[in-house]
Amino acid sequence: MKAIEQYQNTINEFIAANKFSKFPQELYELLDYIMALGGKRMRPVMVLMACDLMNGKMEDAVHAAMAIETFHNFTLIHDDIMDNAPVRRGKTTVHEKWNVNTAILSGDVMLIEAYALLMKYENDLLRSILNIFNKSAIEVCEGQQIDMNFESRVDVSLSEYIHMITLKTAVVLGASLEVGALIAGVSKKQAQHLYEFGKNMGIAFQLRDDYLDLYADPEKFGKQVGGDVIANKKTFMLIKALELADGNDAIELNKWLQVSEFNPIEKVSAIKNIFDKLAIPALLNEEVKHYANLAWQAFEQVDATASNKEMMADFMNGLLAREV
């Protein structure tokens, strides 16, 4: 297997060489803008790594990797509109830089472009990849709707929350590994082990992301810190705090959840203080460890060389340990 930077470079080089520059410019320049914002390229890297892990040819997986990256960026455009987010990866979000209507339309084009990339594969493999891709894409939309439903509820349970982030985030990570493995020619059973590995790592990753949304250094995080708190997102931390808070803490927490007009900085600070008092970050870390352990149990079933598995393990551990 290769160094992570080599997989990232492969994706970035493909993006640079395959601009969406078409007519009308107003529709396509948004696509080039969001794809150029970068990031770790985690999902497409996982496709390439899974193919390499199972001794396939990395170049065979590039179009599938790019399809998943294109789909992911389509979801980011629409998510940012729904969340009214001003910043993505340290830059102005697409709908803020242009306008909502064009952002929606450009996102739709990105989804279609993702399917066009998958059409590079032959019929039998294509059908398998499309089944995985379509299932995951639907689940992401279901997860987003459930997440929005949570905003108007005060009785969200932790099991409901885990189900939501499984759909919204984790299934695509699992699918990325599964697709890469199938392109390498492994059995469906082996590909399924990698799916379970990626899915459970995805849950742990999202839990960690929820923590970083509030506790990360804003200059490093690349997006608005405390955005989940401002939007009353039902994250693990908020659900657990609602469960554990009593007395003045419960009164204060519910006050901030119910008020319609507020100073965002003041709200974030007040709720963060309650989380700290209740030791919510430590409880979240235990949940991260639980799902990471489930992931490693699935990974043990993967039939690959020890050196290849070590590189994959290092990559995943790096994601969980990240500060941004």
Short mmCIF file of the C-alpha atoms (twelve columns), coordinates in Angstrom:
data_MODEL
# 
_entry.id   MODEL 
# 
loop_
_atom_site.group_PDB 
_atom_site.id 
_atom_site.type_symbol 
_atom_site.label_atom_id 
_atom_site.label_alt_id 
_atom_site.label_comp_id 
_atom_site.label_asym_id 
_atom_site.label_seq_id 
_atom_site.Cartn_x 
_atom_site.Cartn_y 
_atom_site.Cartn_z 
_atom_site.pdbx_PDB_model_num 
ATOM 1   C CA . MET A 1   0.000   0.000   0.000   1 
ATOM 2   C CA . LYS A 2   0.991   3.624   -0.464  1 
ATOM 3   C CA . ALA A 3   1.351   6.584   1.860   1 
ATOM 4   C CA . ILE A 4   -1.904  8.469   2.498   1 
ATOM 5   C CA . GLU A 5   -0.520  11.506  0.693   1 
ATOM 6   C CA . GLN A 6   -0.182  9.475   -2.499  1 
ATOM 7   C CA . TYR A 7   -3.869  8.562   -2.472  1 
ATOM 8   C CA . GLN A 8   -4.791  12.171  -1.752  1 
ATOM 9   C CA . ASN A 9   -2.538  13.360  -4.570  1 
ATOM 10  C CA . THR A 10  -4.182  10.925  -6.974  1 
ATOM 11  C CA . ILE A 11  -7.601  12.360  -6.152  1 
ATOM 12  C CA . ASN A 12  -6.432  15.971  -6.262  1 
ATOM 13  C CA . GLU A 13  -4.671  15.436  -9.588  1 
ATOM 14  C CA . PHE A 14  -7.846  13.907  -11.049 1 
ATOM 15  C CA . ILE A 15  -9.903  16.880  -9.848  1 
ATOM 16  C CA . ALA A 16  -7.396  19.367  -11.307 1 
ATOM 17  C CA . ALA A 17  -7.372  17.564  -14.657 1 
ATOM 18  C CA . ASN A 18  -11.154 17.129  -14.907 1 
ATOM 19  C CA . LYS A 19  -12.711 20.530  -14.327 1 
ATOM 20  C CA . PHE A 20  -16.467 20.911  -14.646 1 
ATOM 21  C CA . SER A 21  -15.913 24.006  -16.812 1 
ATOM 22  C CA . LYS A 22  -18.911 23.851  -19.124 1 
ATOM 23  C CA . PHE A 23  -21.710 26.122  -20.300 1 
ATOM 24  C CA . PRO A 24  -23.472 27.827  -18.611 1 
ATOM 25  C CA . GLN A 25  -20.577 28.970  -16.471 1 
ATOM 26  C CA . GLU A 26  -22.909 30.119  -13.671 1 
ATOM 27  C CA . LEU A 27  -23.966 26.504  -13.114 1 
ATOM 28  C CA . TYR A 28  -20.597 24.770  -13.281 1 
ATOM 29  C CA . GLU A 29  -18.189 27.209  -11.623 1 
ATOM 30  C CA . LEU A 30  -19.771 26.312  -8.268  1 
ATOM 31  C CA . LEU A 31  -18.798 22.676  -8.771  1 
ATOM 32  C CA . ASP A 32  -15.159 23.522  -9.421  1 
ATOM 33  C CA . TYR A 33  -15.216 25.857  -6.401  1 
ATOM 34  C CA . ILE A 34  -16.399 23.311  -3.841  1 
ATOM 35  C CA . MET A 35  -14.269 20.472  -5.243  1 
ATOM 36  C CA . ALA A 36  -11.195 22.717  -4.977  1 
ATOM 37  C CA . LEU A 37  -11.832 23.440  -1.294  1 
ATOM 38  C CA . GLY A 38  -9.922  20.276  -0.514  1 
ATOM 39  C CA . GLY A 39  -10.207 18.569  2.828   1 
ATOM 40  C CA . LYS A 40  -8.685  15.207  3.659   1 
ATOM 41  C CA . ARG A 41  -10.533 13.460  0.783   1 
ATOM 42  C CA . MET A 42  -11.277 10.751  3.339   1 
ATOM 43  C CA . ARG A 43  -14.003 8.930   1.395   1 
ATOM 44  C CA . PRO A 44  -12.231 8.613   -1.972  1 
ATOM 45  C CA . VAL A 45  -8.978  7.765   -0.204  1 
ATOM 46  C CA . MET A 46  -10.809 4.909   1.521   1 
ATOM 47  C CA . VAL A 47  -11.952 3.561   -1.865  1 
ATOM 48  C CA . LEU A 48  -8.391  3.573   -3.174  1 
ATOM 49  C CA . MET A 49  -6.959  2.160   0.062   1 
ATOM 50  C CA . ALA A 50  -9.481  -0.691  0.153   1 
ATOM 51  C CA . CYS A 51  -8.602  -1.651  -3.412  1 
ATOM 52  C CA . ASP A 52  -4.892  -1.582  -2.552  1 
ATOM 53  C CA . LEU A 53  -5.504  -3.407  0.733   1 
ATOM 54  C CA . MET A 54  -6.998  -6.325  -1.167  1 
ATOM 55  C CA . ASN A 55  -4.207  -6.311  -3.802  1 
ATOM 56  C CA . GLY A 56  -6.222  -4.660  -6.572  1 
ATOM 57  C CA . LYS A 57  -4.972  -1.968  -8.939  1 
ATOM 58  C CA . MET A 58  -5.506  1.484   -7.481  1 
ATOM 59  C CA . GLU A 59  -6.013  3.043   -10.895 1 
ATOM 60  C CA . ASP A 60  -9.034  0.789   -11.421 1 
ATOM 61  C CA . ALA A 61  -10.748 2.398   -8.428  1 
ATOM 62  C CA . VAL A 62  -10.142 6.070   -9.250  1 
ATOM 63  C CA . HIS A 63  -13.467 6.693   -11.014 1 
ATOM 64  C CA . ALA A 64  -15.441 5.075   -8.188  1 
ATOM 65  C CA . ALA A 65  -13.463 7.098   -5.661  1 
ATOM 66  C CA . MET A 66  -14.255 10.287  -7.542  1 
ATOM 67  C CA . ALA A 67  -17.924 9.338   -7.803  1 
ATOM 68  C CA . ILE A 68  -18.136 9.055   -4.031  1 
ATOM 69  C CA . GLU A 69  -16.213 12.327  -3.536  1 
ATOM 70  C CA . THR A 70  -18.504 14.093  -6.010  1 
ATOM 71  C CA . PHE A 71  -21.583 12.720  -4.255  1 
ATOM 72  C CA . HIS A 72  -20.184 13.793  -0.882  1 
ATOM 73  C CA . ASN A 73  -19.673 17.356  -2.100  1 
ATOM 74  C CA . PHE A 74  -23.204 17.384  -3.507  1 
ATOM 75  C CA . THR A 75  -24.476 16.604  -0.001  1 
ATOM 76  C CA . LEU A 76  -22.285 19.356  1.475   1 
ATOM 77  C CA . ILE A 77  -23.810 21.989  -0.797  1 
ATOM 78  C CA . HIS A 78  -27.331 20.992  0.219   1 
ATOM 79  C CA . ASP A 79  -26.453 20.481  3.898   1 
ATOM 80  C CA . ASP A 80  -24.964 23.965  4.092   1 
ATOM 81  C CA . ILE A 81  -28.138 25.442  2.618   1 
ATOM 82  C CA . MET A 82  -30.337 23.577  5.103   1 
ATOM 83  C CA . ASP A 83  -28.071 24.519  8.013   1 
ATOM 84  C CA . ASN A 84  -27.652 28.105  6.780   1 
ATOM 85  C CA . ALA A 85  -23.909 27.580  7.261   1 
ATOM 86  C CA . PRO A 86  -21.674 30.525  6.329   1 
ATOM 87  C CA . VAL A 87  -18.342 28.682  6.151   1 
ATOM 88  C CA . ARG A 88  -17.105 25.353  4.766   1 
ATOM 89  C CA . ARG A 89  -13.449 24.298  5.033   1 
ATOM 90  C CA . GLY A 90  -12.518 27.849  5.972   1 
ATOM 91  C CA . LYS A 91  -14.149 29.352  2.868   1 
ATOM 92  C CA . THR A 92  -17.514 30.932  2.114   1 
ATOM 93  C CA . THR A 93  -20.181 28.292  1.443   1 
ATOM 94  C CA . VAL A 94  -21.522 27.933  -2.090  1 
ATOM 95  C CA . HIS A 95  -24.989 29.362  -1.409  1 
ATOM 96  C CA . GLU A 96  -23.480 32.375  0.370   1 
ATOM 97  C CA . LYS A 97  -20.932 33.084  -2.377  1 
ATOM 98  C CA . TRP A 98  -23.530 32.738  -5.156  1 
ATOM 99  C CA . ASN A 99  -27.191 32.185  -4.235  1 
ATOM 100 C CA . VAL A 100 -29.445 29.424  -2.934  1 
ATOM 101 C CA . ASN A 101 -31.197 28.591  -6.201  1 
ATOM 102 C CA . THR A 102 -28.002 28.170  -8.210  1 
ATOM 103 C CA . ALA A 103 -26.428 26.192  -5.355  1 
ATOM 104 C CA . ILE A 104 -29.342 23.738  -5.354  1 
ATOM 105 C CA . LEU A 105 -29.165 23.295  -9.116  1 
ATOM 106 C CA . SER A 106 -25.388 22.882  -9.121  1 
ATOM 107 C CA . GLY A 107 -25.689 20.278  -6.367  1 
ATOM 108 C CA . ASP A 108 -28.168 18.364  -8.500  1 
ATOM 109 C CA . VAL A 109 -25.705 18.372  -11.397 1 
ATOM 110 C CA . MET A 110 -22.997 17.020  -9.088  1 
ATOM 111 C CA . LEU A 111 -25.162 14.020  -8.220  1 
ATOM 112 C CA . ILE A 112 -25.640 13.237  -11.912 1 
ATOM 113 C CA . GLU A 113 -21.913 13.663  -12.550 1 
ATOM 114 C CA . ALA A 114 -21.253 11.082  -9.830  1 
ATOM 115 C CA . TYR A 115 -23.345 8.532   -11.720 1 
ATOM 116 C CA . ALA A 116 -21.523 9.403   -14.941 1 
ATOM 117 C CA . LEU A 117 -18.236 8.510   -13.259 1 
ATOM 118 C CA . LEU A 118 -19.587 5.117   -12.204 1 
ATOM 119 C CA . MET A 119 -20.532 4.330   -15.793 1 
ATOM 120 C CA . LYS A 120 -16.828 3.696   -16.474 1 
ATOM 121 C CA . TYR A 121 -17.239 0.182   -15.013 1 
ATOM 122 C CA . GLU A 122 -18.337 -2.973  -16.817 1 
ATOM 123 C CA . ASN A 123 -21.841 -4.358  -16.391 1 
ATOM 124 C CA . ASP A 124 -21.450 -6.960  -13.620 1 
ATOM 125 C CA . LEU A 125 -19.189 -4.817  -11.456 1 
ATOM 126 C CA . LEU A 126 -21.243 -1.735  -12.274 1 
ATOM 127 C CA . ARG A 127 -24.428 -3.361  -10.997 1 
ATOM 128 C CA . SER A 128 -22.769 -4.264  -7.682  1 
ATOM 129 C CA . ILE A 129 -21.294 -0.789  -7.275  1 
ATOM 130 C CA . LEU A 130 -24.571 0.923   -8.176  1 
ATOM 131 C CA . ASN A 131 -26.503 -1.166  -5.662  1 
ATOM 132 C CA . ILE A 132 -24.125 -0.062  -2.907  1 
ATOM 133 C CA . PHE A 133 -24.038 3.544   -4.105  1 
ATOM 134 C CA . ASN A 134 -27.817 3.847   -4.418  1 
ATOM 135 C CA . LYS A 135 -28.470 2.266   -1.032  1 
ATOM 136 C CA . SER A 136 -26.001 4.580   0.680   1 
ATOM 137 C CA . ALA A 137 -27.272 7.673   -1.143  1 
ATOM 138 C CA . ILE A 138 -30.847 7.000   -0.033  1 
ATOM 139 C CA . GLU A 139 -29.701 6.346   3.529   1 
ATOM 140 C CA . VAL A 140 -27.803 9.658   3.606   1 
ATOM 141 C CA . CYS A 141 -30.993 11.497  2.603   1 
ATOM 142 C CA . GLU A 142 -32.979 9.591   5.229   1 
ATOM 143 C CA . GLY A 143 -30.401 10.473  7.847   1 
ATOM 144 C CA . GLN A 144 -30.512 14.153  6.915   1 
ATOM 145 C CA . GLN A 145 -34.305 14.222  7.233   1 
ATOM 146 C CA . ILE A 146 -34.179 12.465  10.609  1 
ATOM 147 C CA . ASP A 147 -31.554 14.988  11.733  1 
ATOM 148 C CA . MET A 148 -33.849 17.858  10.732  1 
ATOM 149 C CA . ASN A 149 -36.775 16.187  12.505  1 
ATOM 150 C CA . PHE A 150 -34.705 16.114  15.685  1 
ATOM 151 C CA . GLU A 151 -34.459 19.915  15.714  1 
ATOM 152 C CA . SER A 152 -38.079 20.257  16.827  1 
ATOM 153 C CA . ARG A 153 -37.961 17.399  19.329  1 
ATOM 154 C CA . VAL A 154 -36.806 17.356  22.947  1 
ATOM 155 C CA . ASP A 155 -37.145 13.601  23.483  1 
ATOM 156 C CA . VAL A 156 -34.501 12.225  21.125  1 
ATOM 157 C CA . SER A 157 -32.868 9.091   22.533  1 
ATOM 158 C CA . LEU A 158 -29.233 8.097   22.146  1 
ATOM 159 C CA . SER A 159 -30.239 5.052   20.089  1 
ATOM 160 C CA . GLU A 160 -32.163 7.302   17.690  1 
ATOM 161 C CA . TYR A 161 -29.167 9.585   17.432  1 
ATOM 162 C CA . ILE A 162 -26.782 6.717   16.652  1 
ATOM 163 C CA . HIS A 163 -29.206 5.472   13.992  1 
ATOM 164 C CA . MET A 164 -29.284 8.938   12.437  1 
ATOM 165 C CA . ILE A 165 -25.503 9.373   12.228  1 
ATOM 166 C CA . THR A 166 -25.170 5.825   10.916  1 
ATOM 167 C CA . LEU A 167 -27.348 6.800   7.969   1 
ATOM 168 C CA . LYS A 168 -26.120 10.343  7.496   1 
ATOM 169 C CA . THR A 169 -22.376 9.721   7.796   1 
ATOM 170 C CA . ALA A 170 -21.253 6.186   8.547   1 
ATOM 171 C CA . VAL A 171 -22.807 4.219   5.675   1 
ATOM 172 C CA . VAL A 172 -20.843 6.171   3.055   1 
ATOM 173 C CA . LEU A 173 -17.567 5.339   4.794   1 
ATOM 174 C CA . GLY A 174 -18.558 1.691   4.862   1 
ATOM 175 C CA . ALA A 175 -19.614 1.842   1.218   1 
ATOM 176 C CA . SER A 176 -16.299 3.447   0.234   1 
ATOM 177 C CA . LEU A 177 -14.352 0.488   1.589   1 
ATOM 178 C CA . GLU A 178 -16.822 -2.045  0.216   1 
ATOM 179 C CA . VAL A 179 -16.691 -0.597  -3.308  1 
ATOM 180 C CA . GLY A 180 -12.893 -0.446  -3.312  1 
ATOM 181 C CA . ALA A 181 -12.687 -4.072  -2.197  1 
ATOM 182 C CA . LEU A 182 -15.128 -5.276  -4.863  1 
ATOM 183 C CA . ILE A 183 -13.124 -3.489  -7.565  1 
ATOM 184 C CA . ALA A 184 -10.110 -5.473  -6.318  1 
ATOM 185 C CA . GLY A 185 -12.081 -8.655  -7.012  1 
ATOM 186 C CA . VAL A 186 -12.628 -9.992  -3.492  1 
ATOM 187 C CA . SER A 187 -15.649 -11.982 -2.329  1 
ATOM 188 C CA . LYS A 188 -18.794 -10.208 -1.187  1 
ATOM 189 C CA . LYS A 189 -18.192 -11.618 2.306   1 
ATOM 190 C CA . GLN A 190 -14.780 -9.985  2.539   1 
ATOM 191 C CA . ALA A 191 -16.190 -6.740  1.150   1 
ATOM 192 C CA . GLN A 192 -18.937 -6.887  3.781   1 
ATOM 193 C CA . HIS A 193 -16.353 -7.150  6.578   1 
ATOM 194 C CA . LEU A 194 -14.796 -3.947  5.265   1 
ATOM 195 C CA . TYR A 195 -18.225 -2.320  5.086   1 
ATOM 196 C CA . GLU A 196 -18.832 -3.092  8.774   1 
ATOM 197 C CA . PHE A 197 -15.356 -1.818  9.608   1 
ATOM 198 C CA . GLY A 198 -15.974 1.462   7.782   1 
ATOM 199 C CA . LYS A 199 -19.511 1.905   9.101   1 
ATOM 200 C CA . ASN A 200 -18.532 1.536   12.751  1 
ATOM 201 C CA . MET A 201 -15.488 3.732   12.249  1 
ATOM 202 C CA . GLY A 202 -17.864 6.234   10.658  1 
ATOM 203 C CA . ILE A 203 -20.034 6.302   13.777  1 
ATOM 204 C CA . ALA A 204 -16.953 6.851   15.939  1 
ATOM 205 C CA . PHE A 205 -15.739 9.499   13.489  1 
ATOM 206 C CA . GLN A 206 -19.045 11.404  13.635  1 
ATOM 207 C CA . LEU A 207 -19.088 11.304  17.420  1 
ATOM 208 C CA . ARG A 208 -15.597 12.778  17.359  1 
ATOM 209 C CA . ASP A 209 -16.751 15.382  14.833  1 
ATOM 210 C CA . ASP A 210 -19.590 16.421  17.146  1 
ATOM 211 C CA . TYR A 211 -17.003 17.019  19.858  1 
ATOM 212 C CA . LEU A 212 -14.796 19.053  17.527  1 
ATOM 213 C CA . ASP A 213 -17.755 21.155  16.420  1 
ATOM 214 C CA . LEU A 214 -17.746 22.687  19.895  1 
ATOM 215 C CA . TYR A 215 -14.231 22.143  21.249  1 
ATOM 216 C CA . ALA A 216 -11.918 22.526  18.236  1 
ATOM 217 C CA . ASP A 217 -9.656  25.500  17.608  1 
ATOM 218 C CA . PRO A 218 -11.772 27.667  15.248  1 
ATOM 219 C CA . GLU A 219 -8.716  28.654  13.192  1 
ATOM 220 C CA . LYS A 220 -7.935  24.995  12.507  1 
ATOM 221 C CA . PHE A 221 -11.462 23.575  12.260  1 
ATOM 222 C CA . GLY A 222 -12.385 25.364  9.031   1 
ATOM 223 C CA . LYS A 223 -16.030 25.961  9.856   1 
ATOM 224 C CA . GLN A 224 -18.167 27.686  12.449  1 
ATOM 225 C CA . VAL A 225 -17.387 26.372  15.933  1 
ATOM 226 C CA . GLY A 226 -20.491 25.708  18.005  1 
ATOM 227 C CA . GLY A 227 -22.748 25.479  14.967  1 
ATOM 228 C CA . ASP A 228 -24.528 22.416  16.352  1 
ATOM 229 C CA . VAL A 229 -25.235 24.202  19.631  1 
ATOM 230 C CA . ILE A 230 -26.540 27.306  17.866  1 
ATOM 231 C CA . ALA A 231 -28.892 25.159  15.758  1 
ATOM 232 C CA . ASN A 232 -30.052 22.989  18.705  1 
ATOM 233 C CA . LYS A 233 -28.689 19.902  16.945  1 
ATOM 234 C CA . LYS A 234 -29.409 16.759  18.925  1 
ATOM 235 C CA . THR A 235 -25.879 15.441  19.262  1 
ATOM 236 C CA . PHE A 236 -24.628 12.833  21.717  1 
ATOM 237 C CA . MET A 237 -23.436 15.630  24.004  1 
ATOM 238 C CA . LEU A 238 -26.756 17.482  24.106  1 
ATOM 239 C CA . ILE A 239 -28.846 14.327  24.505  1 
ATOM 240 C CA . LYS A 240 -26.605 13.113  27.326  1 
ATOM 241 C CA . ALA A 241 -26.670 16.530  28.992  1 
ATOM 242 C CA . LEU A 242 -30.475 16.607  28.895  1 
ATOM 243 C CA . GLU A 243 -30.456 13.176  30.504  1 
ATOM 244 C CA . LEU A 244 -28.005 14.075  33.291  1 
ATOM 245 C CA . ALA A 245 -28.677 17.743  34.053  1 
ATOM 246 C CA . ASP A 246 -30.748 18.642  37.076  1 
ATOM 247 C CA . GLY A 247 -31.483 21.719  39.163  1 
ATOM 248 C CA . ASN A 248 -30.089 24.968  37.792  1 
ATOM 249 C CA . ASP A 249 -28.174 23.177  35.048  1 
ATOM 250 C CA . ALA A 250 -31.399 21.700  33.655  1 
ATOM 251 C CA . ILE A 251 -33.156 25.075  33.862  1 
ATOM 252 C CA . GLU A 252 -30.266 26.845  32.119  1 
ATOM 253 C CA . LEU A 253 -29.951 24.205  29.402  1 
ATOM 254 C CA . ASN A 254 -33.644 24.222  28.563  1 
ATOM 255 C CA . LYS A 255 -33.718 28.013  28.562  1 
ATOM 256 C CA . TRP A 256 -31.103 28.121  25.811  1 
ATOM 257 C CA . LEU A 257 -32.919 25.446  23.814  1 
ATOM 258 C CA . GLN A 258 -36.190 27.368  23.897  1 
ATOM 259 C CA . VAL A 259 -35.067 30.970  23.374  1 
ATOM 260 C CA . SER A 260 -35.564 32.254  19.823  1 
ATOM 261 C CA . GLU A 261 -33.383 35.355  19.974  1 
ATOM 262 C CA . PHE A 262 -29.920 35.106  21.513  1 
ATOM 263 C CA . ASN A 263 -26.272 36.028  21.248  1 
ATOM 264 C CA . PRO A 264 -24.632 32.978  19.563  1 
ATOM 265 C CA . ILE A 265 -21.331 33.396  21.403  1 
ATOM 266 C CA . GLU A 266 -23.124 33.620  24.742  1 
ATOM 267 C CA . LYS A 267 -25.241 30.544  24.001  1 
ATOM 268 C CA . VAL A 268 -22.267 28.443  22.926  1 
ATOM 269 C CA . SER A 269 -20.290 29.445  26.008  1 
ATOM 270 C CA . ALA A 270 -23.159 28.726  28.422  1 
ATOM 271 C CA . ILE A 271 -23.948 25.271  27.003  1 
ATOM 272 C CA . LYS A 272 -20.272 24.349  26.754  1 
ATOM 273 C CA . ASN A 273 -19.901 25.159  30.456  1 
ATOM 274 C CA . ILE A 274 -22.790 22.821  31.279  1 
ATOM 275 C CA . PHE A 275 -21.246 20.050  29.183  1 
ATOM 276 C CA . ASP A 276 -17.956 20.475  31.010  1 
ATOM 277 C CA . LYS A 277 -19.640 20.418  34.415  1 
ATOM 278 C CA . LEU A 278 -21.410 17.154  33.554  1 
ATOM 279 C CA . ALA A 279 -18.215 15.591  32.108  1 
ATOM 280 C CA . ILE A 280 -19.965 15.052  28.780  1 
ATOM 281 C CA . PRO A 281 -16.712 15.013  26.716  1 
ATOM 282 C CA . ALA A 282 -15.431 12.037  28.723  1 
ATOM 283 C CA . LEU A 283 -18.687 10.155  28.211  1 
ATOM 284 C CA . LEU A 284 -18.517 10.863  24.486  1 
ATOM 285 C CA . ASN A 285 -14.971 9.515   24.369  1 
ATOM 286 C CA . GLU A 286 -16.178 6.213   25.861  1 
ATOM 287 C CA . GLU A 287 -18.799 5.982   23.108  1 
ATOM 288 C CA . VAL A 288 -16.129 6.621   20.481  1 
ATOM 289 C CA . LYS A 289 -14.067 3.752   21.913  1 
ATOM 290 C CA . HIS A 290 -17.096 1.430   21.842  1 
ATOM 291 C CA . TYR A 291 -17.728 1.860   18.123  1 
ATOM 292 C CA . ALA A 292 -14.027 1.827   17.298  1 
ATOM 293 C CA . ASN A 293 -13.813 -1.569  19.042  1 
ATOM 294 C CA . LEU A 294 -16.701 -2.880  16.925  1 
ATOM 295 C CA . ALA A 295 -14.862 -1.665  13.840  1 
ATOM 296 C CA . TRP A 296 -11.641 -3.447  14.794  1 
ATOM 297 C CA . GLN A 297 -13.553 -6.680  15.420  1 
ATOM 298 C CA . ALA A 298 -14.827 -6.555  11.832  1 
ATOM 299 C CA . PHE A 299 -11.370 -5.650  10.541  1 
ATOM 300 C CA . GLU A 300 -9.905  -8.775  12.152  1 
ATOM 301 C CA . GLN A 301 -12.022 -10.825 9.710   1 
ATOM 302 C CA . VAL A 302 -10.471 -9.152  6.656   1 
ATOM 303 C CA . ASP A 303 -8.065  -11.440 4.807   1 
ATOM 304 C CA . ALA A 304 -5.202  -9.125  3.857   1 
ATOM 305 C CA . THR A 305 -1.468  -8.950  4.516   1 
ATOM 306 C CA . ALA A 306 -0.340  -7.716  7.919   1 
ATOM 307 C CA . SER A 307 1.574   -4.770  6.418   1 
ATOM 308 C CA . ASN A 308 -1.434  -3.633  4.390   1 
ATOM 309 C CA . LYS A 309 -3.743  -3.898  7.391   1 
ATOM 310 C CA . GLU A 310 -1.291  -1.931  9.513   1 
ATOM 311 C CA . MET A 311 -1.375  0.990   7.076   1 
ATOM 312 C CA . MET A 312 -5.157  0.990   7.002   1 
ATOM 313 C CA . ALA A 313 -5.249  0.865   10.802  1 
ATOM 314 C CA . ASP A 314 -2.844  3.799   11.056  1 
ATOM 315 C CA . PHE A 315 -5.050  5.847   8.730   1 
ATOM 316 C CA . MET A 316 -8.212  5.147   10.709  1 
ATOM 317 C CA . ASN A 317 -6.540  5.807   14.052  1 
ATOM 318 C CA . GLY A 318 -5.280  9.108   12.673  1 
ATOM 319 C CA . LEU A 319 -8.829  10.136  11.763  1 
ATOM 320 C CA . LEU A 320 -10.104 9.409   15.241  1 
ATOM 321 C CA . ALA A 321 -7.228  11.231  16.915  1 
ATOM 322 C CA . ARG A 322 -7.513  14.357  14.753  1 
ATOM 323 C CA . GLU A 323 -7.864  17.817  16.250  1 
ATOM 324 C CA . VAL A 324 -9.570  19.339  13.170  1 
# 
